[in-house]
């Protein structure tokens, strides 16, 4: 079975899109403090912002780490 370059390229685009779990709108309009607080309530580590950063980098958006961690601390230590 011969797989064409176009089929491989299409698969790679699909997989790259599937790995981007945060939408462009969510990245551009994010309240990073609230997102950190939600992560803390869910029991996620503060390093979850790194996943967010990776998802939003696709759209050229850099999360506000200080706000995210401050929000996380506000709920994670309860």
LINQUINOR-V989945 format. One line per field, one symbol per residue. ss: DSSP state (H for helix, E for strand, C for the rest). A space follows every 50 residues. Layout:
ss: ???
This chain:
ss: CCCCHHHHHHHHHHHHHHHCCCCHHHHHCCCHHHHHHHHHHCCCCCCHHH HHHHHHHCCCCCCCHHHHHHHHHHHHCC
